[in-house]
Amino acid sequence: MIDVNKPITVNGKEYTVLKLLGKGKGGYSYLAQDGENKVVVKQIHHEPCEYYSFGNKIEAELHDYKRLNAIGITMPAMLDVDVAAERIVKEYIDGATVFEMVNGDCLPPSCIEQVKKMCALLYAASTNIDYFPTNFVLQDGVLYYIDYECNDYTEEWNFENWGIKYWSKTPEFIKYVEQSTSK
């Protein structure tokens, strides 16, 4: 984990860390600033994950970004990569996550329409993404997939069989909220 009171360096460029945005299976994401521009700096971590196995995480991020970019998924641009420090700088997408909107009972129907359009592109390319709602941000009416993780398509992990369970206040969503707030 990065000390939010100290600047972070990526390939010699210094960023001021503003706050921790979140922790995922592969890393910690921080809102940071390089003078005027806000960005996201992701620091890869090597903490165990009981339900997912990784190879080289930084190489996987680069590979997945290229794969999703070629498919045409709306996502933040990768601005810089420091392979040695295992850090990625991404464009900052400012807006509410699908998770926040579901939790606040204010998810616009356009989000479901947009993720289904993403699915059409992904499925045609035999690809799944991580459909968990914290990985999607709505900015100016456009839904962005803010993670780069993707995998070969399997029906079990597609949007209709897994992701949709967390895009409304289903028992799965409510259980997740209860578990995450009790920690």
N, C-alpha and C positions, 0 to 999 in steps of 0.2 A: 504494500500500500504506500502511496505517496503522501509526504507531509504537505498538507494544504497551505502551510505557512511559508513554504519555500518555493522558489521558482523551479520549473521542470525544464529540462533541456532535451531537444530533439534535433539531432544532427547539428549541434552547435547553436541552434536558435533557442532563445529563452522565452518561456511562457509563464505568465502569472496564473497560478491555480486559484480559481474563484470558489469552486465547491465540488464535492463528490456528487456525480449524477446517479451512479449506481454500480452494482457489482453483478457481473454475469458469470457464466460457466468458465469463460476464458480470460476475463480481465476486469479491471476497474476503469470506469469512464469518468473523466473529470471535465467540467466546464473550465476553460482556460482562456487567456487573452494574450494576444501578441500586439500590444499597443492598442489599436482601435478595434481589431477584429476578434470576435469570440469564436472559439473553436472547441472541439472535443479532443482531448488527449486520452487515448486508451493505453493503459499499462497492462501488458499481458501478465497473468499470474500463473503459478503452478500448483495451486491448491487442488486437492483431490475433488473429483466430482463422481459420486457413486453411480450415476445413471448415464454417463457420457464418457467416452474415451477419446483422447486426443493424440495426435502425432505431434509434429512441430507446429505450435499454435500460430506463430508469426507467419510462417509459410502458408498455413491454411487460410489465414486472413487475407493474404495477398491473392492467393488462388481463388478464393470465394468471391472477393471483390471483382476480379476480372471476369469470372463466370457470370455473376449477376449483372454486371455492367453490359456484357455482351448480350444477355437475354433482354435487357431493357427495363430492369426494375428501377423504380424511382427510389433513390437512396442518396445519402450525403456523399459528396466527392471525397476521395482519399487525397489529402493534401501533401502528406509526407509520411515516410516510414523510416524508423531507425531500427534496423534489424538487430544490431548488437545490443541495444538497450531494450528491445522488444516493446517499442512504443509506436503508436500510429496517431497521426493528426488527421482529423476528419472535419469536414464542414459542419458547423453547428446548425441544426434544424430547430428553430425556436417554436414551441407550441406544446399543446397538451398531448400526452400519450393516450393511446386507445384505452389503456388500463385506467388512467385517471378519469377519462370520459365515461367509461362503463361504471366505474365506482360512483361517479357523480350523477348517474342517470341522464347523461347528455351526449351520448354517442350519436352523431348524425348518420342517417341511413347511407349517405354518400361514402362513408368509410367502408361499409360492407361491400358496396358496389365497386369501390376502388380495389379492395383486396381481392375480390373475385376476378377483376381484370388482371391483376398480378398473377393470380393462380393460372389463368389461361396461358399466359406467357411461360410460367414456370413448368406447368405440366407438359406443355409442348416440347420443352427442353429437358424432360425427365428429371426435374429438380423440385425439391422442397426447401422452404426456408423455416426459420423458427417463428411460428405464428403466435407466440405468446404476446399479449397486448402491450407489454412494456417496450417491445421492439418496434413499435409504430408510433409516429408523431404526425399530427395534422397541423400543417402550416399553410395559412392562406388558402384553405380549402383543398390542399393537395396532401395526400397520404404518403408518407415516406417510411420505408423500411430502414431503420437506423442501425441495424446490425448488419454484418456481412456474412454471417453463418449461413451455409446452405449444404445440402446433402443430396445424394441421389434420391429420386422419387421412390417413396413407398406409400401405399394406400393408407397404412396405419397412421402415418404422421402427416397426412395432407390436411388442408384447412377444414374440409368437410367432416373428417373423422376425429381430428384432435383440436386444431386451432379454434374452431367455432365454439368449443366448450368454454372458452375464456373471453368471448367477445360480447357477452351479456351476463346478467346476474344469475348464472346457472349454479347448481350445487357445487360444481368444481371451482368456479370463480369465488363463491362465498367461502368455501373451505380454505382456498389459498389466502384470501384476505385475513381470515381468522388466524391462520397459522403464522402469517408474516407479521401481524400486529402483536402476537403473543410472545414474540422473540425478544 
